[in-house]
Structure formats: C-alpha cells, structure tokens
Amino acid sequence: MPRGHNADRIDAFARLTTRANASLLPEEQYTSVRTFDGLFHSDSNRQLMENWLRGTENRSSLAAHLLPMQVTEALATSLLTPGRPIEITDF
C-alpha cells in the first residue's frame, strides 16, 4: 500500500546491467551499469487499467492475469483460516 504525502506516486528505480562477451568484443567495457530514477509504478498501472477498461490494451490482456489473481485470492483466503482447506471455483 502506498504511503506518504502523495500516495499516487509510488517511487521506483530500474538498474540495467550489461555484460559484454569479452572474447567477441575486446574493446567494449565488460560490465556496465545504468540506473534510471523517477519511475513511478502508479503511472504505468493507471495507464494499463485505463487501457483495459477502454479495450485498447494490446500488450497485456486482463484474462492473462486471471490465474495469478486466483492464486493470490487463495493465498489471502488461507490466511484467514490457517490450517483449513479452501477452494477457489473456476480454477
């Protein structure tokens, strides 16, 4: 859950590590690292949800997330009743 004074901006960063093949590219730096700051999951999540609702998303389908969400639901439900079996229908 986002916390802080601006919950709409969930700060993140990305680190890109590149390793060159030293025998094929001897003049290249063998390992390089670039860090990208100022990335916000909330921005991309909001855009993805808007595209799903409009029916304009073409890289990720809502249906592709059904199974992971059912597994998440099963895990969350099992926390409410430890040691007892649970069943998720349409699995």
C-alpha positions as CSV (number, residue, x, y, z in Angstrom):
1,M,0.0,0.0,0.0
2,P,1.4,3.4,-0.9
3,R,2.3,5.6,2.0
4,G,3.5,9.1,2.4
5,H,2.2,12.5,1.4
6,N,1.5,11.5,-2.2
7,A,0.1,8.0,-2.5
8,D,-0.4,8.4,-6.3
9,R,3.3,8.5,-6.8
10,I,4.9,5.1,-5.9
11,D,8.6,5.7,-6.5
12,A,10.7,3.1,-8.1
13,F,14.0,2.7,-9.9
14,A,15.5,0.4,-12.5
15,R,19.1,-0.8,-12.8
16,L,20.3,-2.1,-16.1
17,T,23.4,-4.3,-16.0
18,T,25.1,-5.1,-19.3
19,R,27.8,-7.8,-19.7
20,A,29.7,-7.9,-22.9
21,N,31.3,-11.0,-24.4
22,A,34.9,-10.2,-23.7
23,S,36.2,-12.6,-26.3
24,L,34.0,-11.2,-29.1
25,L,34.1,-7.6,-28.1
26,P,37.5,-6.9,-26.5
27,E,37.3,-3.2,-26.8
28,E,33.9,-3.0,-25.0
29,Q,33.6,-2.5,-21.3
30,Y,32.9,-6.0,-19.9
31,T,30.3,-4.8,-17.4
32,S,28.4,-1.6,-17.3
33,V,25.6,-0.4,-15.0
34,R,23.0,2.3,-15.7
35,T,20.4,3.4,-13.1
36,F,17.1,5.0,-14.0
37,D,15.3,7.0,-11.3
38,G,12.0,8.8,-11.3
39,L,10.0,5.8,-12.4
40,F,6.5,5.5,-10.9
41,H,4.6,2.2,-10.9
42,S,1.4,4.1,-10.2
43,D,1.6,6.0,-13.5
44,S,2.0,2.8,-15.6
45,N,-0.6,0.9,-13.6
46,R,-3.1,3.7,-14.0
47,Q,-2.5,3.8,-17.8
48,L,-2.8,0.0,-18.0
49,M,-6.1,-0.1,-16.1
50,E,-7.4,2.8,-18.3
51,N,-6.5,0.9,-21.5
52,W,-8.1,-2.3,-20.2
53,L,-11.3,-0.5,-19.4
54,R,-11.3,1.2,-22.8
55,G,-10.5,-2.1,-24.6
56,T,-7.4,-0.5,-26.2
57,E,-4.6,-2.5,-24.4
58,N,-2.7,-4.7,-26.8
59,R,0.3,-5.8,-24.8
60,S,-1.3,-7.4,-21.7
61,S,-4.8,-8.9,-21.6
62,L,-6.9,-8.8,-18.5
63,A,-7.6,-12.5,-19.0
64,A,-3.9,-13.3,-18.8
65,H,-4.0,-12.1,-15.1
66,L,-6.9,-14.3,-14.0
67,L,-4.9,-17.3,-12.8
68,P,-2.3,-15.3,-10.8
69,M,-5.2,-13.4,-9.2
70,Q,-6.9,-16.6,-8.3
71,V,-3.8,-17.9,-6.7
72,T,-3.4,-14.6,-4.8
73,E,-7.0,-14.9,-3.7
74,A,-6.4,-18.5,-2.5
75,L,-3.4,-17.4,-0.5
76,A,-5.2,-14.4,1.1
77,T,-8.2,-16.6,1.9
78,S,-6.0,-19.3,3.5
79,L,-4.5,-16.6,5.8
80,L,-8.0,-16.0,7.3
81,T,-8.4,-19.7,8.1
82,P,-5.0,-21.2,8.9
83,G,-4.8,-25.0,8.6
84,R,-8.2,-25.3,7.0
85,P,-8.7,-26.3,3.3
86,I,-10.0,-23.6,0.9
87,E,-11.5,-23.9,-2.6
88,I,-11.5,-21.4,-5.3
89,T,-14.0,-22.2,-8.0
90,D,-13.4,-21.8,-11.8
91,F,-9.7,-22.5,-11.2
